[in-house]
């Protein structure tokens, strides 16, 4: 069987499985999700063994420490995967939820109701926990999912996938509700992206090259989990001790993820007080700083000069661009010009400055006095997320259960005809 036929059959089966389970009750969904969480813990040693194979290859290939961190599973991360599935059981099922009910003068009663999107293809890199999150979210929201992870995490993804698919089998549910593309043949993505008769939505999660390829090739609607060039702006009204703690967390807690700070902006009136200590702490933590000329001057030339490219770069590593800005307006302009509309924060005690930042920064998640690292479905109380949408339609920010539905109008009449 050709690869094209194999993937077409997979997509057809996923579509059929989705339609066959439209009447699955919320209680049954939750029972399955709890069983999936238990299965992850029960099969933990098998999953970690598979992950070690991936890590061995990754190190041989010389992948960066940040990418290896994203690839790594351990007891804590498997616990988090299982907890995400359990959290989904506590959240309301969006399927069948009435968004609006209204009547027309002619007596028609119109219900606007949430329904599953259908078949969702997720194309992602590195992070094997995405496999469990996507399966859980798609199952609870009534969708089928086709997963295509990166070759660097194939063993881990396969172990997690089989563990969760076996749970569906034990409950007598269609196994094609969840599907994993196991071939490393790069043609698989091109084929999937043309199966618009069966796949309803594509979501790429990975590097800029992957996302650009998907957008260029796809015949299917795409929601982009685009790069995370996240900013933190230290205002002239900032509590500098608070600013220092937030900056360290936003950059260092996990530098290889999309919601880590990549660029730090500092108001000129506090730069001389704030930057020396801040830059020393970053240097002590192994962060390479690339700064503007004024940042260089304050640091006495001990850092690299930032280029235009630096301000456009998602490093996903211990590298940070720094710029001293004239005022709040300049910070907002910089963020809107150089950012990726993901997550940005201001540290300030000035309420008016905070509100202006919230209004005018055009990003999916905008913060006041908090780390960008909170942009995450689990941290937002959404159980997990299938990705962070940096688009504006139809979803923005963490895509969780509600964002994995669309709606339809159910119209009740009593014999009305249109004149």
C-alpha positions, -999 to 999 in steps of 0.1 A, spaced: 0 0 0 13 34 -9 20 61 18 -8 82 2 -33 55 4 -23 46 40 -27 82 52 -60 86 32 -74 55 49 -63 68 83 -80 101 77 -112 84 65 -113 61 95 -107 91 118 -137 109 102 -159 78 107 -148 74 143 -156 110 151 -191 107 136 -198 74 154 -191 89 188 -212 121 187 -236 108 213 -208 98 238 -219 111 272 -197 134 293 -197 109 321 -183 82 298 -157 105 284 -145 114 319 -143 77 329 -121 71 298 -99 100 307 -94 89 342 -84 54 329 -59 71 305 -43 89 334 -39 57 353 -25 39 323 2 66 319 14 59 354 11 21 350 32 22 319 56 48 331 87 26 330 79 15 294 74 52 284 107 63 301 126 34 284 113 46 250 122 82 259 158 72 267 162 58 232 151 92 218 175 111 241 204 89 232 199 97 195 194 134 203 227 136 221 245 118 193 231 143 169 243 172 190 209 188 196 209 218 219 204 215 256 171 234 253 158 209 227 169 180 248 151 195 277 119 197 256 123 161 246 131 147 281 105 128 301 108 120 338 86 110 367 75 146 373 65 152 336 46 119 333 28 129 366 19 162 349 6 145 318 -16 122 339 -28 152 360 -37 171 329 -60 143 318 -76 142 353 -81 180 352 -100 176 319 -126 154 338 -133 183 361 -141 208 333 -175 211 316 -179 193 283 -183 220 256 -202 197 232 -239 205 231 -234 237 252 -259 264 241 -242 296 233 -274 315 226 -311 308 223 -334 333 207 -368 335 189 -378 353 157 -411 372 152 -423 344 130 -420 319 158 -387 302 148 -367 292 179 -330 293 171 -303 276 193 -266 283 187 -249 251 200 -213 240 203 -202 210 182 -169 193 176 -147 205 147 -142 170 134 -108 156 125 -79 176 137 -43 170 125 -15 181 149 20 184 134 46 190 162 82 187 172 102 175 202 78 176 231 62 141 237 38 154 264 20 170 235 9 135 224 -11 129 257 -24 165 259 -38 164 223 -54 130 227 -71 141 259 -83 174 247 -96 161 213 -113 131 230 -132 153 255 -142 178 229 -156 151 206 -129 153 179 -107 127 162 -70 135 161 -42 126 137 -8 131 153 24 136 134 53 142 158 90 148 150 113 119 143 134 129 173 106 119 196 91 89 177 98 62 203 83 84 232 53 94 211 46 58 201 48 45 237 24 72 249 0 68 219 -2 30 223 -9 33 261 -38 57 255 -52 39 224 -53 7 244 -77 24 269 -101 32 241 -100 -4 230 -108 -16 266 -138 7 267 -151 -6 233 -145 27 216 -133 33 180 -95 32 181 -93 55 151 -104 84 174 -67 87 180 -41 82 152 -3 85 150 17 88 118 47 67 125 66 70 93 96 94 93 91 100 55 87 138 51 62 133 23 37 123 50 31 160 59 26 170 23 0 142 18 -18 150 51 -21 187 42 -40 178 10 -66 155 26 -91 183 30 -121 160 23 -114 143 56 -93 166 79 -110 197 91 -82 216 109 -44 215 110 -24 229 139 14 230 135 36 233 167 73 237 161 99 258 145 93 286 120 103 265 91 77 238 99 50 264 104 58 282 72 58 249 52 24 239 66 8 273 59 22 273 23 12 237 15 -21 231 33 -55 229 16 -70 226 51 -76 256 75 -45 262 97 -43 277 132 -7 286 139 11 279 171 37 304 158 70 313 174 70 329 208 90 361 208 79 371 242 88 405 258 90 418 293 90 456 297 103 472 329 85 505 333 98 536 350 71 529 377 82 493 382 91 478 416 126 468 405 129 439 430 97 424 415 109 431 380 141 412 387 123 381 400 98 381 371 126 385 345 146 357 359 116 334 360 104 343 325 138 336 310 153 308 331 125 286 344 124 268 310 143 287 283 134 262 256 97 268 255 75 292 236 64 313 265 99 321 278 111 357 276 132 364 245 135 402 247 137 425 277 128 462 274 138 487 301 127 523 305 156 547 301 149 563 335 155 531 355 180 515 332 211 526 351 196 514 384 182 481 371 204 468 344 238 462 361 224 439 388 200 422 364 226 416 337 250 401 363 223 377 375 217 366 339 254 362 333 258 341 364 230 319 351 248 314 318 226 337 297 243 354 267 231 390 265 228 409 232 219 445 239 214 479 223 242 505 224 230 520 257 228 486 273 264 480 261 274 513 276 258 505 310 274 471 310 308 487 300 309 468 267 309 433 282 280 422 260 273 417 223 257 444 203 221 433 193 213 433 156 180 438 139 178 400 135 182 395 172 150 414 180 131 391 155 146 359 169 130 332 191 161 318 207 146 290 228 179 290 246 200 310 271 202 340 249 184 373 256 180 405 236 179 437 257 169 472 247 166 505 266 135 524 254 125 560 256 91 554 272 60 532 273 49 542 238 83 531 224 80 498 243 46 491 228 58 500 193 88 477 197 66 448 209 40 452 181 68 455 155 91 427 166 69 404 186 50 373 174 17 382 192 22 354 217 28 367 253 41 400 266 42 416 301 47 449 318 61 454 353 47 486 367 29 501 397 12 527 375 -24 517 368 -28 539 337 4 526 322 -8 490 329 -41 496 312 -25 513 282 -2 483 278 -31 459 280 -51 478 254 -24 485 229 -1 454 228 -15 432 201 -8 398 216 -28 367 226 -18 370 262 -9 403 278 2 405 315 8 430 342 33 421 369 35 384 361 58 361 341 50 352 305 56 316 316 19 314 327 7 312 291 -3 276 293 -36 258 292 -30 240 325 -19 272 343 -50 289 330 -72 262 345 -81 247 311 -67 213 318 -41 215 290 -38 230 256 -34 217 221 -13 247 213 -10 285 217 -27 302 188 -10 334 177 -38 338 150 -69 358 156 -95 334 140 -112 314 153 -91 310 185 -64 330 202 -41 320 230 -42 286 247 -65 263 227 -84 241 250 -117 223 251 -139 252 240 -115 263 213 -117 228 198 -153 232 190 -173 252 165 -210 258 165 -241 252 145 -276 266 145 -304 243 155 -337 258 143 -371 247 156 -403 256 137 -440 249 137 -446 247 100 -433 282 91 -426 289 54 -408 319 40 -430 343 21 
